[in-house]
Amino acid sequence: MSYNNTIEKIVEEVQKYVVGKKDVLEMMLTALISEGHILLEGPPGTAKTLMAKTFAQTIGGKFTRVQMTPDTLPADIIGTMVYNMKDSTFQLKKGPIFSNIILVDELNRAPPKTQAAFIEVMQEKQVTIEGTTYPLEKPFLIIATQMPYGAPGTYPLTEVQTDRFAFKIKITHPTPEEEVQILGKVDYIEAGQVKQVTTKTEIINIMEKVKNVHVSEAVRKYIVDITTGLRNNHTLTEGPSVRASIWIMKASRAYALIKNRDYVIPDDVKAVAPHVLRHRLQLRREPYEEMDEEQIIEEVLATTPVPKK
């Protein structure tokens, strides 16, 4: 079975339950096989939990949803050592982070100390409890949502925390036509008899295959030209770091594989760049500045010379 066939089966199975949003699903696949994490932005009721859970079921992975609150502690996420009175020993009680796909709802409602617990998890794919390090099982994907900036009871994510997310993906309400489809199949959706179409081992193989997707020197230069152009943009106080360039390349390789190619083309870069960049730009917010992040990214992609080869 080809890798492309596996990817098509995942998309097909998820779309039996999630109407539309194929572009979002492709970016979730891109994140999974490029080993990145997602900051998901969208109004309530836009199938974020359904998509993440269904996605996990199709690959035979363990799914966990965690609701963050102002009193959530790091141990509630990563786990803790519990004393066993029977044999007078301490045993690890694993937290919900020991899953394959984790949906973290309203991450910015958690206090800074708890938010910080995710940094090692997301960067190193491991947790440290009482001085002992525990690796996390592959595949591993965190999908986090957040409340609107400045909402009551929230703690803004730091730049370091935000930068650990490879992608920021926006979800909108369905179109009227899609909403009619949802109403017509709501009982089927709620039944949730999702079929597993692949295995975690197969996904891990695809993750390794992604690293062999060819990125030419011209395309690498194109990626750097995009990020450099943003760093020189007068409407920004801070442009994207080198990490943004790295993630555009990694995401482009994964996206190319999803499109059944073993090499990256500029269109792959254009497809993934907005999701990698939109949460890494700091606008000056001057009264006369009317551009937002999306417009700035659109402009740099339109003006950066595209390599001919």
ZADO-1210 file (C-alpha; in nm, 4 decimals, padded with zeros to 6 digits):
<atoms>
<atom x="00.0000" y="00.0000" z="00.0000" code="MET" pos="1"/>
<atom x="00.1460" y="00.3347" z="-00.1028" code="SER" pos="2"/>
<atom x="00.1827" y="00.6233" z="00.1384" code="TYR" pos="3"/>
<atom x="-00.0471" y="00.8337" z="-00.0777" code="ASN" pos="4"/>
<atom x="-00.3153" y="00.5660" z="-00.0584" code="ASN" pos="5"/>
<atom x="-00.2895" y="00.5700" z="00.3216" code="THR" pos="6"/>
<atom x="-00.3270" y="00.9483" z="00.3316" code="ILE" pos="7"/>
<atom x="-00.6270" y="00.9385" z="00.0960" code="GLU" pos="8"/>
<atom x="-00.7969" y="00.6796" z="00.3175" code="LYS" pos="9"/>
<atom x="-00.7468" y="00.8960" z="00.6281" code="ILE" pos="10"/>
<atom x="-00.8953" y="01.2008" z="00.4562" code="VAL" pos="11"/>
<atom x="-01.1849" y="00.9993" z="00.3149" code="GLU" pos="12"/>
<atom x="-01.2733" y="00.8443" z="00.6524" code="GLU" pos="13"/>
<atom x="-01.2557" y="01.1704" z="00.8470" code="VAL" pos="14"/>
<atom x="-01.4709" y="01.3491" z="00.5890" code="GLN" pos="15"/>
<atom x="-01.7494" y="01.0993" z="00.6493" code="LYS" pos="16"/>
<atom x="-01.7928" y="01.2743" z="00.9846" code="TYR" pos="17"/>
<atom x="-01.6470" y="01.6215" z="00.9275" code="VAL" pos="18"/>
<atom x="-01.8221" y="01.8095" z="00.6474" code="VAL" pos="19"/>
<atom x="-01.5873" y="02.0286" z="00.4429" code="GLY" pos="20"/>
<atom x="-01.2641" y="02.1585" z="00.5991" code="LYS" pos="21"/>
<atom x="-01.0441" y="01.9457" z="00.3733" code="LYS" pos="22"/>
<atom x="-00.7756" y="02.2158" z="00.3813" code="ASP" pos="23"/>
<atom x="-00.7714" y="02.2049" z="00.7623" code="VAL" pos="24"/>
<atom x="-00.7498" y="01.8259" z="00.7587" code="LEU" pos="25"/>
<atom x="-00.4576" y="01.8369" z="00.5148" code="GLU" pos="26"/>
<atom x="-00.2757" y="02.0755" z="00.7480" code="MET" pos="27"/>
<atom x="-00.3433" y="01.8420" z="01.0416" code="MET" pos="28"/>
<atom x="-00.1859" y="01.5616" z="00.8398" code="LEU" pos="29"/>
<atom x="00.1015" y="01.7938" z="00.7495" code="THR" pos="30"/>
<atom x="00.1551" y="01.8699" z="01.1188" code="ALA" pos="31"/>
<atom x="00.1392" y="01.5042" z="01.2205" code="LEU" pos="32"/>
<atom x="00.3903" y="01.3714" z="00.9684" code="ILE" pos="33"/>
<atom x="00.6254" y="01.6711" z="00.9999" code="SER" pos="34"/>
<atom x="00.6133" y="01.6339" z="01.3830" code="GLU" pos="35"/>
<atom x="00.4806" y="01.9842" z="01.4494" code="GLY" pos="36"/>
<atom x="00.1983" y="02.1092" z="01.6711" code="HIS" pos="37"/>
<atom x="-00.1091" y="02.3190" z="01.5969" code="ILE" pos="38"/>
<atom x="-00.2633" y="02.6284" z="01.7512" code="LEU" pos="39"/>
<atom x="-00.6241" y="02.6148" z="01.6352" code="LEU" pos="40"/>
<atom x="-00.8316" y="02.9304" z="01.6144" code="GLU" pos="41"/>
<atom x="-01.2045" y="02.9414" z="01.5502" code="GLY" pos="42"/>
<atom x="-01.5456" y="02.9992" z="01.7071" code="PRO" pos="43"/>
<atom x="-01.7158" y="02.7330" z="01.9229" code="PRO" pos="44"/>
<atom x="-01.9080" y="02.4615" z="01.7435" code="GLY" pos="45"/>
<atom x="-01.6810" y="02.4340" z="01.4396" code="THR" pos="46"/>
<atom x="-01.5962" y="02.0624" z="01.4820" code="ALA" pos="47"/>
<atom x="-01.2511" y="02.1103" z="01.6355" code="LYS" pos="48"/>
<atom x="-01.2935" y="01.8276" z="01.8880" code="THR" pos="49"/>
<atom x="-01.4750" y="01.6041" z="01.6397" code="LEU" pos="50"/>
<atom x="-01.2015" y="01.6462" z="01.3804" code="MET" pos="51"/>
<atom x="-00.9182" y="01.5753" z="01.6237" code="ALA" pos="52"/>
<atom x="-01.0904" y="01.2711" z="01.7754" code="LYS" pos="53"/>
<atom x="-01.1915" y="01.1241" z="01.4395" code="THR" pos="54"/>
<atom x="-00.8420" y="01.1848" z="01.3053" code="PHE" pos="55"/>
<atom x="-00.6911" y="00.9905" z="01.5968" code="ALA" pos="56"/>
<atom x="-00.9329" y="00.7002" z="01.5496" code="GLN" pos="57"/>
<atom x="-00.8456" y="00.6588" z="01.1813" code="THR" pos="58"/>
<atom x="-00.4790" y="00.5974" z="01.2667" code="ILE" pos="59"/>
<atom x="-00.5477" y="00.3781" z="01.5693" code="GLY" pos="60"/>
<atom x="-00.4053" y="00.6382" z="01.8056" code="GLY" pos="61"/>
<atom x="-00.5060" y="00.7334" z="02.1578" code="LYS" pos="62"/>
<atom x="-00.6974" y="01.0619" z="02.1776" code="PHE" pos="63"/>
<atom x="-00.7291" y="01.2802" z="02.4873" code="THR" pos="64"/>
<atom x="-00.9108" y="01.6088" z="02.5347" code="ARG" pos="65"/>
<atom x="-00.7916" y="01.8351" z="02.8168" code="VAL" pos="66"/>
<atom x="-00.9934" y="02.1350" z="02.9340" code="GLN" pos="67"/>
<atom x="-00.7668" y="02.4007" z="03.0803" code="MET" pos="68"/>
<atom x="-00.8838" y="02.6105" z="03.3771" code="THR" pos="69"/>
<atom x="-00.7125" y="02.8723" z="03.5964" code="PRO" pos="70"/>
<atom x="-00.6455" y="02.6077" z="03.8642" code="ASP" pos="71"/>
<atom x="-00.4982" y="02.3430" z="03.6313" code="THR" pos="72"/>
<atom x="-00.1593" y="02.2279" z="03.7621" code="LEU" pos="73"/>
<atom x="00.1364" y="02.0880" z="03.5635" code="PRO" pos="74"/>
<atom x="00.0867" y="01.7504" z="03.7343" code="ALA" pos="75"/>
<atom x="-00.2697" y="01.7412" z="03.5970" code="ASP" pos="76"/>
<atom x="-00.1175" y="01.7364" z="03.2495" code="ILE" pos="77"/>
<atom x="00.2080" y="01.5412" z="03.2664" code="ILE" pos="78"/>
<atom x="00.1330" y="01.3159" z="03.5643" code="GLY" pos="79"/>
<atom x="00.2882" y="01.2594" z="03.9046" code="THR" pos="80"/>
<atom x="00.4439" y="00.9966" z="04.1302" code="MET" pos="81"/>
<atom x="00.1930" y="00.8228" z="04.3586" code="VAL" pos="82"/>
<atom x="00.2830" y="00.6293" z="04.6711" code="TYR" pos="83"/>
<atom x="00.1776" y="00.2633" z="04.6632" code="ASN" pos="84"/>
<atom x="00.1081" y="00.1480" z="05.0177" code="MET" pos="85"/>
<atom x="00.1114" y="-00.2205" z="04.9209" code="LYS" pos="86"/>
<atom x="00.4783" y="-00.2380" z="04.8393" code="ASP" pos="87"/>
<atom x="00.5918" y="00.1007" z="04.9805" code="SER" pos="88"/>
<atom x="00.7075" y="00.2336" z="04.6448" code="THR" pos="89"/>
<atom x="00.6295" y="00.5344" z="04.4299" code="PHE" pos="90"/>
<atom x="00.4708" y="00.4618" z="04.0926" code="GLN" pos="91"/>
<atom x="00.4138" y="00.6878" z="03.7963" code="LEU" pos="92"/>
<atom x="00.0558" y="00.7951" z="03.7375" code="LYS" pos="93"/>
<atom x="00.0638" y="00.9147" z="03.3782" code="LYS" pos="94"/>
<atom x="-00.1185" y="01.2318" z="03.2830" code="GLY" pos="95"/>
<atom x="-00.3274" y="01.2848" z="02.9676" code="PRO" pos="96"/>
<atom x="-00.0185" y="01.4035" z="02.7778" code="ILE" pos="97"/>
<atom x="00.0723" y="01.0348" z="02.7334" code="PHE" pos="98"/>
<atom x="-00.1460" y="01.0043" z="02.4234" code="SER" pos="99"/>
<atom x="-00.0943" y="01.0285" z="02.0487" code="ASN" pos="100"/>
<atom x="-00.3250" y="01.3200" z="01.9725" code="ILE" pos="101"/>
<atom x="-00.4108" y="01.5666" z="02.2491" code="ILE" pos="102"/>
<atom x="-00.6656" y="01.8442" z="02.2160" code="LEU" pos="103"/>
<atom x="-00.5881" y="02.1165" z="02.4703" code="VAL" pos="104"/>
<atom x="-00.8961" y="02.3358" z="02.4967" code="ASP" pos="105"/>
<atom x="-00.8471" y="02.7013" z="02.5925" code="GLU" pos="106"/>
<atom x="-00.4744" y="02.6758" z="02.6618" code="LEU" pos="107"/>
<atom x="-00.4548" y="03.0417" z="02.7633" code="ASN" pos="108"/>
<atom x="-00.6887" y="02.9805" z="03.0579" code="ARG" pos="109"/>
<atom x="-00.4119" y="02.7805" z="03.2254" code="ALA" pos="110"/>
<atom x="-00.1713" y="02.9747" z="03.4514" code="PRO" pos="111"/>
<atom x="00.1823" y="03.0435" z="03.3188" code="PRO" pos="112"/>
<atom x="00.3396" y="02.7612" z="03.5219" code="LYS" pos="113"/>
<atom x="00.1079" y="02.5069" z="03.3617" code="THR" pos="114"/>
<atom x="00.1566" y="02.6569" z="03.0160" code="GLN" pos="115"/>
<atom x="00.5319" y="02.6218" z="03.0665" code="ALA" pos="116"/>
<atom x="00.4894" y="02.2482" z="03.1276" code="ALA" pos="117"/>
<atom x="00.4055" y="02.2122" z="02.7595" code="PHE" pos="118"/>
<atom x="00.7342" y="02.3607" z="02.6364" code="ILE" pos="119"/>
<atom x="00.9474" y="02.0522" z="02.7070" code="GLU" pos="120"/>
<atom x="00.6655" y="01.8294" z="02.5846" code="VAL" pos="121"/>
<atom x="00.6337" y="02.0087" z="02.2515" code="MET" pos="122"/>
<atom x="01.0028" y="02.0653" z="02.1860" code="GLN" pos="123"/>
<atom x="01.1626" y="01.7472" z="02.3186" code="GLU" pos="124"/>
<atom x="00.8685" y="01.5013" z="02.2951" code="LYS" pos="125"/>
<atom x="00.9316" y="01.4018" z="02.6560" code="GLN" pos="126"/>
<atom x="00.8318" y="01.4880" z="03.0133" code="VAL" pos="127"/>
<atom x="01.0382" y="01.5053" z="03.3307" code="THR" pos="128"/>
<atom x="00.8751" y="01.3978" z="03.6561" code="ILE" pos="129"/>
<atom x="01.0707" y="01.3951" z="03.9833" code="GLU" pos="130"/>
<atom x="01.3979" y="01.4096" z="03.7916" code="GLY" pos="131"/>
<atom x="01.3180" y="01.1155" z="03.5634" code="THR" pos="132"/>
<atom x="01.2617" y="01.1706" z="03.1911" code="THR" pos="133"/>
<atom x="00.9908" y="00.9769" z="03.0079" code="TYR" pos="134"/>
<atom x="00.9779" y="00.9794" z="02.6246" code="PRO" pos="135"/>
<atom x="00.6386" y="01.0184" z="02.4589" code="LEU" pos="136"/>
<atom x="00.5110" y="00.7685" z="02.2077" code="GLU" pos="137"/>
<atom x="00.5082" y="00.8507" z="01.8369" code="LYS" pos="138"/>
<atom x="00.3087" y="00.9724" z="01.6550" code="PRO" pos="139"/>
<atom x="00.2528" y="01.2696" z="01.8842" code="PHE" pos="140"/>
<atom x="00.0463" y="01.5785" z="01.8049" code="LEU" pos="141"/>
<atom x="-00.0828" y="01.8589" z="02.0271" code="ILE" pos="142"/>
<atom x="-00.3749" y="02.0639" z="01.8994" code="ILE" pos="143"/>
<atom x="-00.4453" y="02.3640" z="02.1239" code="ALA" pos="144"/>
<atom x="-00.7243" y="02.6196" z="02.1123" code="THR" pos="145"/>
<atom x="-00.7285" y="02.9522" z="02.2913" code="GLN" pos="146"/>
<atom x="-00.9868" y="03.2051" z="02.4035" code="MET" pos="147"/>
<atom x="-00.9906" y="03.5524" z="02.2420" code="PRO" pos="148"/>
<atom x="-00.7048" y="03.7754" z="02.3549" code="TYR" pos="149"/>
<atom x="-00.7907" y="03.9661" z="02.6714" code="GLY" pos="150"/>
<atom x="-01.0929" y="03.7532" z="02.7622" code="ALA" pos="151"/>
<atom x="-01.1665" y="03.7269" z="03.1366" code="PRO" pos="152"/>
<atom x="-00.9670" y="03.4603" z="03.3192" code="GLY" pos="153"/>
<atom x="-00.6964" y="03.4235" z="03.0571" code="THR" pos="154"/>
<atom x="-00.3162" y="03.4319" z="03.0716" code="TYR" pos="155"/>
<atom x="-00.1605" y="03.5430" z="02.7398" code="PRO" pos="156"/>
<atom x="00.0706" y="03.2892" z="02.5805" code="LEU" pos="157"/>
<atom x="00.4340" y="03.3993" z="02.5842" code="THR" pos="158"/>
<atom x="00.6255" y="03.4393" z="02.2592" code="GLU" pos="159"/>
<atom x="00.8331" y="03.1335" z="02.3513" code="VAL" pos="160"/>
<atom x="00.5177" y="02.9268" z="02.4041" code="GLN" pos="161"/>
<atom x="00.3527" y="03.0484" z="02.0848" code="THR" pos="162"/>
<atom x="00.6664" y="02.9849" z="01.8811" code="ASP" pos="163"/>
<atom x="00.6632" y="02.6196" z="01.9863" code="ARG" pos="164"/>
<atom x="00.3524" y="02.5730" z="01.7729" code="PHE" pos="165"/>
<atom x="00.4584" y="02.4975" z="01.4173" code="ALA" pos="166"/>
<atom x="00.1223" y="02.6066" z="01.2778" code="PHE" pos="167"/>
<atom x="-00.1674" y="02.8354" z="01.3542" code="LYS" pos="168"/>
<atom x="-00.4730" y="02.7200" z="01.1630" code="ILE" pos="169"/>
<atom x="-00.7957" y="02.9159" z="01.1367" code="LYS" pos="170"/>
<atom x="-01.1344" y="02.7428" z="01.1265" code="ILE" pos="171"/>
<atom x="-01.4499" y="02.9244" z="01.0198" code="THR" pos="172"/>
<atom x="-01.8200" y="02.8444" z="01.0349" code="HIS" pos="173"/>
<atom x="-01.9428" y="02.6071" z="00.7628" code="PRO" pos="174"/>
<atom x="-02.1045" y="02.7447" z="00.4500" code="THR" pos="175"/>
<atom x="-02.4871" y="02.7267" z="00.4360" code="PRO" pos="176"/>
<atom x="-02.4582" y="02.4298" z="00.1974" code="GLU" pos="177"/>
<atom x="-02.2214" y="02.2488" z="00.4342" code="GLU" pos="178"/>
<atom x="-02.4473" y="02.3211" z="00.7305" code="GLU" pos="179"/>
<atom x="-02.7416" y="02.1614" z="00.5468" code="VAL" pos="180"/>
<atom x="-02.5256" y="01.8497" z="00.4958" code="GLN" pos="181"/>
<atom x="-02.4372" y="01.8459" z="00.8666" code="ILE" pos="182"/>
<atom x="-02.8060" y="01.8551" z="00.9656" code="LEU" pos="183"/>
<atom x="-02.8789" y="01.5714" z="00.7236" code="GLY" pos="184"/>
<atom x="-02.6182" y="01.3387" z="00.8727" code="LYS" pos="185"/>
<atom x="-02.6073" y="01.4536" z="01.2370" code="VAL" pos="186"/>
<atom x="-02.7201" y="01.1144" z="01.3730" code="ASP" pos="187"/>
<atom x="-02.4496" y="00.9380" z="01.1702" code="TYR" pos="188"/>
<atom x="-02.1890" y="01.1870" z="01.2923" code="ILE" pos="189"/>
<atom x="-02.2906" y="01.1482" z="01.6565" code="GLU" pos="190"/>
<atom x="-02.2831" y="00.7664" z="01.6294" code="ALA" pos="191"/>
<atom x="-01.9109" y="00.8015" z="01.5592" code="GLY" pos="192"/>
<atom x="-01.8421" y="00.4518" z="01.4216" code="GLN" pos="193"/>
<atom x="-01.5063" y="00.5596" z="01.2818" code="VAL" pos="194"/>
<atom x="-01.3027" y="00.2949" z="01.0995" code="LYS" pos="195"/>
<atom x="-00.9312" y="00.2596" z="01.1584" code="GLN" pos="196"/>
<atom x="-00.7712" y="00.2776" z="00.8130" code="VAL" pos="197"/>
<atom x="-00.4028" y="00.2587" z="00.9032" code="THR" pos="198"/>
<atom x="-00.1698" y="00.1977" z="01.1964" code="THR" pos="199"/>
<atom x="00.0598" y="00.4081" z="01.4093" code="LYS" pos="200"/>
<atom x="00.3525" y="00.2122" z="01.2662" code="THR" pos="201"/>
<atom x="00.2525" y="00.3130" z="00.9143" code="GLU" pos="202"/>
<atom x="00.2294" y="00.6783" z="01.0209" code="ILE" pos="203"/>
<atom x="00.5770" y="00.6579" z="01.1762" code="ILE" pos="204"/>
<atom x="00.7064" y="00.5164" z="00.8469" code="ASN" pos="205"/>
<atom x="00.5520" y="00.8101" z="00.6622" code="ILE" pos="206"/>
<atom x="00.7141" y="01.0501" z="00.9111" code="MET" pos="207"/>
<atom x="01.0520" y="00.9025" z="00.8157" code="GLU" pos="208"/>
<atom x="00.9663" y="00.9094" z="00.4457" code="LYS" pos="209"/>
<atom x="00.8960" y="01.2848" z="00.4663" code="VAL" pos="210"/>
<atom x="01.2611" y="01.3485" z="00.5521" code="LYS" pos="211"/>
<atom x="01.3607" y="01.2093" z="00.2115" code="ASN" pos="212"/>
<atom x="01.1432" y="01.4526" z="00.0147" code="VAL" pos="213"/>
<atom x="01.3811" y="01.6656" z="-00.1931" code="HIS" pos="214"/>
<atom x="01.4044" y="02.0416" z="-00.1374" code="VAL" pos="215"/>
<atom x="01.6192" y="02.2113" z="-00.4002" code="SER" pos="216"/>
<atom x="01.8577" y="02.4926" z="-00.3166" code="GLU" pos="217"/>
<atom x="01.6372" y="02.7299" z="-00.5172" code="ALA" pos="218"/>
<atom x="01.3323" y="02.6433" z="-00.3060" code="VAL" pos="219"/>
<atom x="01.5329" y="02.6770" z="00.0159" code="ARG" pos="220"/>
<atom x="01.6431" y="03.0231" z="-00.0970" code="LYS" pos="221"/>
<atom x="01.2805" y="03.1059" z="-00.1806" code="TYR" pos="222"/>
<atom x="01.1801" y="03.0179" z="00.1761" code="ILE" pos="223"/>
<atom x="01.4558" y="03.2378" z="00.3191" code="VAL" pos="224"/>
<atom x="01.3588" y="03.5240" z="00.0858" code="ASP" pos="225"/>
<atom x="01.0043" y="03.5095" z="00.2263" code="ILE" pos="226"/>
<atom x="01.1121" y="03.5245" z="00.5908" code="THR" pos="227"/>
<atom x="01.3787" y="03.7870" z="00.5199" code="THR" pos="228"/>
<atom x="01.1202" y="03.9986" z="00.3411" code="GLY" pos="229"/>
<atom x="00.9016" y="03.9883" z="00.6511" code="LEU" pos="230"/>
<atom x="01.1921" y="04.0835" z="00.8791" code="ARG" pos="231"/>
<atom x="01.2433" y="04.3943" z="00.6648" code="ASN" pos="232"/>
<atom x="00.8735" y="04.4868" z="00.6668" code="ASN" pos="233"/>
<atom x="00.8236" y="04.8308" z="00.8286" code="HIS" pos="234"/>
<atom x="00.4782" y="04.7349" z="00.9640" code="THR" pos="235"/>
<atom x="00.6328" y="04.4715" z="01.1942" code="LEU" pos="236"/>
<atom x="00.8221" y="04.5243" z="01.5173" code="THR" pos="237"/>
<atom x="00.9616" y="04.1739" z="01.4888" code="GLU" pos="238"/>
<atom x="00.9787" y="03.9356" z="01.1962" code="GLY" pos="239"/>
<atom x="00.9805" y="03.5558" z="01.2020" code="PRO" pos="240"/>
<atom x="01.2819" y="03.3714" z="01.3415" code="SER" pos="241"/>
<atom x="01.4871" y="03.0993" z="01.1750" code="VAL" pos="242"/>
<atom x="01.2448" y="02.8516" z="01.3314" code="ARG" pos="243"/>
<atom x="00.9805" y="02.9841" z="01.0888" code="ALA" pos="244"/>
<atom x="01.2041" y="02.9057" z="00.7897" code="SER" pos="245"/>
<atom x="01.2712" y="02.5577" z="00.9261" code="ILE" pos="246"/>
<atom x="00.9013" y="02.4871" z="00.9713" code="TRP" pos="247"/>
<atom x="00.8085" y="02.6181" z="00.6281" code="ILE" pos="248"/>
<atom x="01.0588" y="02.3718" z="00.4816" code="MET" pos="249"/>
<atom x="00.9450" y="02.0807" z="00.7002" code="LYS" pos="250"/>
<atom x="00.5789" y="02.1528" z="00.6293" code="ALA" pos="251"/>
<atom x="00.6464" y="02.1902" z="00.2558" code="SER" pos="252"/>
<atom x="00.8053" y="01.8454" z="00.2479" code="ARG" pos="253"/>
<atom x="00.5067" y="01.6912" z="00.4252" code="ALA" pos="254"/>
<atom x="00.2585" y="01.8758" z="00.2050" code="TYR" pos="255"/>
<atom x="00.4425" y="01.7591" z="-00.1079" code="ALA" pos="256"/>
<atom x="00.4200" y="01.3988" z="00.0123" code="LEU" pos="257"/>
<atom x="00.0474" y="01.4409" z="00.0779" code="ILE" pos="258"/>
<atom x="00.0167" y="01.5597" z="-00.2831" code="LYS" pos="259"/>
<atom x="00.2037" y="01.2444" z="-00.3948" code="ASN" pos="260"/>
<atom x="00.5367" y="01.4057" z="-00.4823" code="ARG" pos="261"/>
<atom x="00.8879" y="01.3335" z="-00.3574" code="ASP" pos="262"/>
<atom x="01.0069" y="01.6901" z="-00.4206" code="TYR" pos="263"/>
<atom x="00.8915" y="02.0351" z="-00.3092" code="VAL" pos="264"/>
<atom x="00.7646" y="02.2997" z="-00.5506" code="ILE" pos="265"/>
<atom x="00.7008" y="02.6704" z="-00.4741" code="PRO" pos="266"/>
<atom x="00.3250" y="02.6079" z="-00.4583" code="ASP" pos="267"/>
<atom x="00.3852" y="02.3788" z="-00.1580" code="ASP" pos="268"/>
<atom x="00.5664" y="02.6644" z="00.0138" code="VAL" pos="269"/>
<atom x="00.2814" y="02.9051" z="-00.0629" code="LYS" pos="270"/>
<atom x="00.0243" y="02.6564" z="00.0708" code="ALA" pos="271"/>
<atom x="00.1860" y="02.6103" z="00.4119" code="VAL" pos="272"/>
<atom x="00.3571" y="02.9460" z="00.4704" code="ALA" pos="273"/>
<atom x="00.0510" y="03.1378" z="00.6017" code="PRO" pos="274"/>
<atom x="-00.0117" y="02.8704" z="00.8681" code="HIS" pos="275"/>
<atom x="00.3531" y="02.8784" z="00.9786" code="VAL" pos="276"/>
<atom x="00.3862" y="03.2578" z="00.9803" code="LEU" pos="277"/>
<atom x="00.0614" y="03.4130" z="01.1056" code="ARG" pos="278"/>
<atom x="00.1364" y="03.3664" z="01.4781" code="HIS" pos="279"/>
<atom x="00.5001" y="03.4732" z="01.4458" code="ARG" pos="280"/>
<atom x="00.4460" y="03.8323" z="01.3332" code="LEU" pos="281"/>
<atom x="00.4336" y="04.1280" z="01.5731" code="GLN" pos="282"/>
<atom x="00.2593" y="04.4298" z="01.4233" code="LEU" pos="283"/>
<atom x="00.3456" y="04.7863" z="01.5197" code="ARG" pos="284"/>
<atom x="-00.0252" y="04.8686" z="01.5633" code="ARG" pos="285"/>
<atom x="00.0244" y="05.2320" z="01.4674" code="GLU" pos="286"/>
<atom x="-00.3022" y="05.4241" z="01.4161" code="PRO" pos="287"/>
<atom x="-00.2317" y="05.4653" z="01.0459" code="TYR" pos="288"/>
<atom x="-00.1506" y="05.0999" z="00.9900" code="GLU" pos="289"/>
<atom x="-00.4523" y="04.9083" z="00.8645" code="GLU" pos="290"/>
<atom x="-00.2853" y="04.5874" z="00.7467" code="MET" pos="291"/>
<atom x="-00.3227" y="04.2664" z="00.9447" code="ASP" pos="292"/>
<atom x="-00.1090" y="03.9530" z="00.9548" code="GLU" pos="293"/>
<atom x="-00.2958" y="03.7837" z="00.6704" code="GLU" pos="294"/>
<atom x="-00.2532" y="04.0812" z="00.4377" code="GLN" pos="295"/>
<atom x="00.1162" y="04.1131" z="00.5183" code="ILE" pos="296"/>
<atom x="00.1768" y="03.7428" z="00.4460" code="ILE" pos="297"/>
<atom x="-00.0281" y="03.7616" z="00.1274" code="GLU" pos="298"/>
<atom x="00.1768" y="04.0611" z="00.0120" code="GLU" pos="299"/>
<atom x="00.5157" y="03.9000" z="00.0772" code="VAL" pos="300"/>
<atom x="00.4102" y="03.5807" z="-00.1040" code="LEU" pos="301"/>
<atom x="00.2895" y="03.7869" z="-00.3999" code="ALA" pos="302"/>
<atom x="00.6062" y="03.9962" z="-00.4265" code="THR" pos="303"/>
<atom x="00.8797" y="03.7417" z="-00.3511" code="THR" pos="304"/>
<atom x="01.0293" y="03.6150" z="-00.6805" code="PRO" pos="305"/>
<atom x="00.9387" y="03.2509" z="-00.7414" code="VAL" pos="306"/>
<atom x="01.2234" y="03.0220" z="-00.8555" code="PRO" pos="307"/>
<atom x="01.1849" y="02.8952" z="-01.2101" code="LYS" pos="308"/>
<atom x="01.3192" y="02.5494" z="-01.1307" code="LYS" pos="309"/>
</atoms>
